[in-house]
């Protein structure tokens, strides 16, 4: 694996872990308001997003530990991370329109 790939995985791993915390924090803050169908949708979206970031972190970790398929796993970790960011942005927009 190239040093650039190792460098990228070394950034994706802690950032994915941080983003899991962001998802959990937003879910917790959401419980301060009234419960409705939109809030339940946002909670579920953020819970799935936390799992997406977990998958990204795992792929990045395994890519750093793997000798043979590290570059491929690192590329998958990057794509999953970008998908997680997209889901988080969708959750943020949904949350913004759900606020009254």
Backbone as a printed PyTorch tensor [residue, N CA C, xyz], in Angstrom:
tensor([[[  0.8470,  -1.1690,   0.0000],
         [  0.0000,   0.0000,   0.0000],
         [  0.8940,   1.2330,   0.0000]],

        [[  0.4830,   2.2430,  -0.7160],
         [  1.2800,   3.4510,  -0.8080],
         [  1.1530,   4.2790,   0.4600]],

        [[  2.1010,   5.1690,   0.6450],
         [  2.0510,   6.0120,   1.8430],
         [  0.8730,   6.9810,   1.7780]],

        [[  0.4440,   7.3610,   0.5490],
         [ -0.7170,   8.2360,   0.4210],
         [ -1.9790,   7.5160,   0.9090]],

        [[ -2.1260,   6.2460,   0.5630],
         [ -3.2840,   5.4870,   1.0110],
         [ -3.2550,   5.3160,   2.5250]],

        [[ -2.0990,   5.0220,   3.0740],
         [ -1.9870,   4.9110,   4.5230],
         [ -2.3400,   6.2340,   5.1810]],

        [[ -1.9170,   7.3160,   4.5710],
         [ -2.2110,   8.6300,   5.1110],
         [ -3.7100,   8.9000,   5.1010]],

        [[ -4.3850,   8.5360,   4.0140],
         [ -5.8190,   8.7670,   3.9210],
         [ -6.5740,   7.9130,   4.9350]],

        [[ -6.2100,   6.6560,   5.0660],
         [ -6.8590,   5.7890,   6.0480],
         [ -6.6350,   6.2990,   7.4640]],

        [[ -5.4640,   6.8410,   7.7160],
         [ -5.1630,   7.3790,   9.0390],
         [ -6.0240,   8.6030,   9.3510]],

        [[ -6.5390,   9.2650,   8.3320],
         [ -7.4350,  10.4010,   8.5450],
         [ -8.8900,   9.9540,   8.6110]],

        [[ -9.2500,   8.9740,   7.7960],
         [-10.6330,   8.5090,   7.7620],
         [-11.0170,   7.8370,   9.0760]],

        [[-10.1240,   7.0450,   9.6420],
         [-10.4420,   6.2950,  10.8600],
         [-10.8690,   7.1960,  12.0190]],

        [[-10.0650,   8.1780,  12.4370],
         [-10.5170,   8.9980,  13.5720],
         [-11.6850,   9.9220,  13.2230]],

        [[-11.7430,  10.3510,  11.9780],
         [-12.8410,  11.2290,  11.5780],
         [-14.1650,  10.4680,  11.5700]],

        [[-14.1400,   9.2170,  11.1180],
         [-15.3560,   8.3970,  11.1520],
         [-15.8200,   8.1950,  12.5870]],

        [[-14.8900,   7.9370,  13.4830],
         [-15.2500,   7.7640,  14.8940],
         [-15.8560,   9.0480,  15.4550]],

        [[-15.3140,  10.1730,  15.0750],
         [-15.8550,  11.4580,  15.5110],
         [-17.2630,  11.6680,  14.9630]],

        [[-17.4770,  11.2780,  13.7140],
         [-18.7820,  11.4660,  13.0980],
         [-19.8440,  10.5600,  13.7390]],

        [[-19.4390,   9.4050,  14.2410],
         [-20.3760,   8.5670,  14.9940],
         [-20.8430,   9.3410,  16.2310]],

        [[-19.9100,  10.0010,  16.8930],
         [-20.2570,  10.8280,  18.0480],
         [-21.1650,  11.9850,  17.6800]],

        [[-20.9410,  12.5770,  16.5230],
         [-21.8060,  13.6710,  16.0580],
         [-23.2290,  13.1550,  15.8500]],

        [[-23.3590,  12.0020,  15.2060],
         [-24.6880,  11.4190,  14.9880],
         [-25.3930,  11.1540,  16.3180]],

        [[-24.6600,  10.6010,  17.2680],
         [-25.2580,  10.2960,  18.5710],
         [-25.6390,  11.5750,  19.3160]],

        [[-24.8320,  12.6130,  19.2000],
         [-25.1370,  13.8830,  19.8570],
         [-26.3870,  14.5140,  19.2870]],

        [[-26.5070,  14.5170,  17.9680],
         [-27.6860,  15.1060,  17.3350],
         [-28.9370,  14.3070,  17.7050]],

        [[-28.7980,  12.9780,  17.7590],
         [-29.9410,  12.1640,  18.1800],
         [-30.3560,  12.5120,  19.6090]],

        [[-29.3840,  12.7110,  20.4880],
         [-29.6800,  13.0580,  21.8810],
         [-30.3420,  14.4220,  21.9920]],

        [[-29.8490,  15.3750,  21.2380],
         [-30.4410,  16.7170,  21.2580],
         [-31.8670,  16.6700,  20.7390]],

        [[-32.1020,  15.8180,  19.7500],
         [-33.4410,  15.6890,  19.1940],
         [-34.4650,  15.2030,  20.2000]],

        [[-34.0200,  14.4930,  21.2250],
         [-34.9410,  13.9800,  22.2410],
         [-35.3940,  15.0630,  23.2160]],

        [[-34.8350,  16.2550,  23.1120],
         [-35.2660,  17.3600,  23.9730],
         [-36.5850,  17.9580,  23.5040]],

        [[-36.8680,  17.8180,  22.2150],
         [-38.0940,  18.3830,  21.6560],
         [-39.2350,  17.3870,  21.6850]],

        [[-40.3730,  17.8170,  21.1570],
         [-41.5380,  16.9270,  21.1280],
         [-41.3220,  15.7490,  20.1710]],

        [[-41.9290,  14.6210,  20.4950],
         [-41.8260,  13.4100,  19.6650],
         [-42.8820,  13.4670,  18.5690]],

        [[-42.4620,  13.3430,  17.3410],
         [-43.4020,  13.2410,  16.2350],
         [-42.8050,  12.3320,  15.1640]],

        [[-43.5250,  12.1370,  14.0850],
         [-43.0690,  11.2210,  13.0390],
         [-41.7760,  11.6990,  12.3730]],

        [[-41.6340,  13.0030,  12.2050],
         [-40.4330,  13.5440,  11.5650],
         [-39.2070,  13.3050,  12.4390]],

        [[-39.3570,  13.4710,  13.7220],
         [-38.2390,  13.2640,  14.6510],
         [-37.8190,  11.7940,  14.6430]],

        [[-38.7990,  10.8910,  14.5680],
         [-38.4950,   9.4660,  14.4910],
         [-37.7330,   9.1410,  13.2070]],

        [[-38.1260,   9.7500,  12.1130],
         [-37.4140,   9.5590,  10.8410],
         [-35.9760,  10.0500,  10.9350]],

        [[-35.7790,  11.2000,  11.5390],
         [-34.4340,  11.7600,  11.6910],
         [-33.5850,  10.8630,  12.5930]],

        [[-34.1620,  10.3720,  13.6820],
         [-33.4330,   9.4590,  14.5780],
         [-32.9810,   8.2090,  13.8400]],

        [[-33.8560,   7.6380,  13.0630],
         [-33.5030,   6.4310,  12.3120],
         [-32.4480,   6.7150,  11.2580]],

        [[-32.5710,   7.8410,  10.5860],
         [-31.5750,   8.2240,   9.5840],
         [-30.1990,   8.3980,  10.2230]],

        [[-30.1520,   9.0460,  11.3750],
         [-28.8790,   9.2560,  12.0530],
         [-28.3130,   7.9580,  12.6230]],

        [[-29.1820,   7.0590,  13.0650],
         [-28.7150,   5.7560,  13.5610],
         [-28.0800,   4.9510,  12.4220]],

        [[-28.7180,   4.9460,  11.2640],
         [-28.1410,   4.2590,  10.0980],
         [-26.8330,   4.9350,   9.6980]],

        [[-26.8130,   6.2580,   9.7550],
         [-25.5980,   6.9920,   9.3970],
         [-24.4480,   6.6530,  10.3420]],

        [[-24.7360,   6.4800,  11.6200],
         [-23.6890,   6.0850,  12.5670],
         [-23.1200,   4.7210,  12.1860]],

        [[-23.9730,   3.8090,  11.7290],
         [-23.4920,   2.4980,  11.2720],
         [-22.6560,   2.6130,  10.0030]],

        [[-23.0160,   3.5390,   9.1260],
         [-22.2260,   3.7690,   7.9080],
         [-20.8350,   4.2760,   8.2850]],

        [[-20.7700,   5.2030,   9.2240],
         [-19.4620,   5.6950,   9.6720],
         [-18.6710,   4.6030,  10.3880]],

        [[-19.3580,   3.7210,  11.1160],
         [-18.6760,   2.5910,  11.7380],
         [-18.0630,   1.6840,  10.6720]],

        [[-18.8020,   1.4160,   9.6100],
         [-18.2740,   0.5900,   8.5140],
         [-17.0580,   1.2590,   7.8840]],

        [[-17.1150,   2.5620,   7.7070],
         [-15.9830,   3.2980,   7.1460],
         [-14.7590,   3.2020,   8.0530]],

        [[-14.9760,   3.3410,   9.3500],
         [-13.8620,   3.2400,  10.2970],
         [-13.2570,   1.8430,  10.2720]],

        [[-14.0980,   0.8210,  10.2420],
         [-13.5920,  -0.5470,  10.1980],
         [-12.8100,  -0.8230,   8.9170]],

        [[-13.3360,  -0.3760,   7.7900],
         [-12.6220,  -0.5630,   6.5230],
         [-11.2720,   0.1490,   6.5410]],

        [[-11.2440,   1.3360,   7.0850],
         [ -9.9830,   2.0840,   7.1600],
         [ -8.9880,   1.3850,   8.0770]],

        [[ -9.4650,   0.8960,   9.2110],
         [ -8.5870,   0.1960,  10.1380],
         [ -8.0190,  -1.0690,   9.4970]],

        [[ -8.8950,  -1.8550,   8.8880],
         [ -8.4420,  -3.0990,   8.2650],
         [ -7.4910,  -2.8000,   7.1170]],

        [[ -7.7270,  -1.7240,   6.3890],
         [ -6.8300,  -1.3840,   5.2720],
         [ -5.4260,  -1.0360,   5.7630]],

        [[ -5.3460,  -0.4360,   6.9390],
         [ -4.0230,  -0.1130,   7.4830],
         [ -3.3050,  -1.3600,   7.9790]],

        [[ -4.0610,  -2.3720,   8.3740],
         [ -3.4730,  -3.6060,   8.9000],
         [ -3.2060,  -4.6480,   7.8160]],

        [[ -3.8400,  -4.5040,   6.6610],
         [ -3.7380,  -5.4980,   5.6010],
         [ -2.5480,  -5.2090,   4.6970]],

        [[ -1.8640,  -6.2580,   4.3170],
         [ -0.7320,  -6.0890,   3.4070],
         [ -1.1380,  -6.2710,   1.9510]],

        [[ -2.0710,  -7.1920,   1.7090],
         [ -2.3830,  -7.5420,   0.3250],
         [ -3.4940,  -6.6900,  -0.2870]],

        [[ -4.5800,  -6.4630,   0.4450],
         [ -5.7160,  -5.7570,  -0.1500],
         [ -5.9800,  -4.4110,   0.5240]],

        [[ -4.9590,  -3.8160,   1.0840],
         [ -5.1200,  -2.5610,   1.8010],
         [ -5.6170,  -1.4170,   0.9570]],

        [[ -5.1110,  -1.2980,  -0.2700],
         [ -5.5050,  -0.1800,  -1.1290],
         [ -6.9760,  -0.2900,  -1.5180]],

        [[ -7.4350,  -1.5020,  -1.7980],
         [ -8.8350,  -1.6970,  -2.1730],
         [ -9.7540,  -1.3940,  -0.9910]],

        [[ -9.3880,  -1.8710,   0.1910],
         [-10.1950,  -1.6090,   1.3830],
         [-10.2100,  -0.1280,   1.7320]],

        [[ -9.0820,   0.5210,   1.5290],
         [ -8.9960,   1.9570,   1.8050],
         [ -9.9170,   2.7270,   0.8610]],

        [[ -9.9750,   2.3200,  -0.3990],
         [-10.8640,   2.9770,  -1.3570],
         [-12.3250,   2.7720,  -0.9650]],

        [[-12.6770,   1.5660,  -0.5130],
         [-14.0330,   1.3060,  -0.0400],
         [-14.3390,   2.1440,   1.2010]],

        [[-13.3860,   2.2330,   2.1020],
         [-13.5760,   3.0460,   3.2930],
         [-13.8370,   4.5040,   2.9510]],

        [[-13.1220,   4.9860,   1.9530],
         [-13.3200,   6.3710,   1.5150],
         [-14.7090,   6.5670,   0.9210]],

        [[-15.1420,   5.6400,   0.0760],
         [-16.4700,   5.7620,  -0.5420],
         [-17.5820,   5.6780,   0.5020]],

        [[-17.4280,   4.7770,   1.4650],
         [-18.4360,   4.6440,   2.5240],
         [-18.4550,   5.9050,   3.3790]],

        [[-17.2840,   6.4850,   3.6400],
         [-17.2120,   7.7290,   4.4110],
         [-17.9460,   8.8590,   3.6950]],

        [[-17.7420,   8.9830,   2.3890],
         [-18.4280,  10.0250,   1.6110],
         [-19.9400,   9.7960,   1.6460]],

        [[-20.3660,   8.5320,   1.5630],
         [-21.7940,   8.2280,   1.6600],
         [-22.3330,   8.6350,   3.0290]],

        [[-21.5590,   8.4000,   4.0710],
         [-21.9620,   8.8060,   5.4170],
         [-22.1030,  10.3100,   5.5330]],

        [[-21.1990,  11.0400,   4.9090],
         [-21.3070,  12.5040,   4.9270],
         [-22.5730,  12.9610,   4.2050]],

        [[-22.8900,  12.2950,   3.1010],
         [-24.1100,  12.6270,   2.3760],
         [-25.3540,  12.3730,   3.2140]],

        [[-25.3750,  11.2370,   3.9170],
         [-26.5100,  10.9410,   4.7990],
         [-26.6080,  11.9490,   5.9350]],

        [[-25.4680,  12.3570,   6.4710],
         [-25.4790,  13.3430,   7.5520],
         [-26.0090,  14.6870,   7.0510]],

        [[-25.6250,  15.0740,   5.8480],
         [-26.1400,  16.3150,   5.2690],
         [-27.6490,  16.2200,   5.0430]],

        [[-28.1140,  15.0690,   4.5740],
         [-29.5480,  14.8590,   4.3880],
         [-30.2690,  14.9550,   5.7290]],

        [[-29.6980,  14.3660,   6.7620],
         [-30.2830,  14.4590,   8.0960],
         [-30.3230,  15.8890,   8.6060]],

        [[-29.2740,  16.6530,   8.3240],
         [-29.2350,  18.0510,   8.7670],
         [-30.3090,  18.8810,   8.0710]],

        [[-30.4760,  18.6690,   6.7810],
         [-31.5040,  19.4090,   6.0400],
         [-32.8860,  19.0150,   6.5330]],

        [[-33.0990,  17.7280,   6.7510],
         [-34.3910,  17.2500,   7.2560],
         [-34.6780,  17.8390,   8.6320]],

        [[-33.6640,  17.8570,   9.4790],
         [-33.8130,  18.4250,  10.8160],
         [-34.1300,  19.9200,  10.7420]],

        [[-33.4900,  20.6240,   9.8410],
         [-33.7280,  22.0590,   9.7150],
         [-35.1680,  22.3580,   9.3240]],

        [[-35.7380,  21.5270,   8.4470],
         [-37.1170,  21.7560,   8.0400],
         [-38.1180,  21.2120,   9.0480]],

        [[-37.6790,  20.3230,   9.9420],
         [-38.5820,  19.7620,  10.9590],
         [-38.7540,  20.6880,  12.1470]],

        [[-37.8010,  21.6070,  12.3390],
         [-37.8970,  22.5220,  13.4830],
         [-39.0450,  23.4910,  13.2880]],

        [[-39.7460,  23.7520,  14.3710],
         [-40.9050,  24.6440,  14.2780],
         [-40.6340,  25.9480,  14.9810]]])
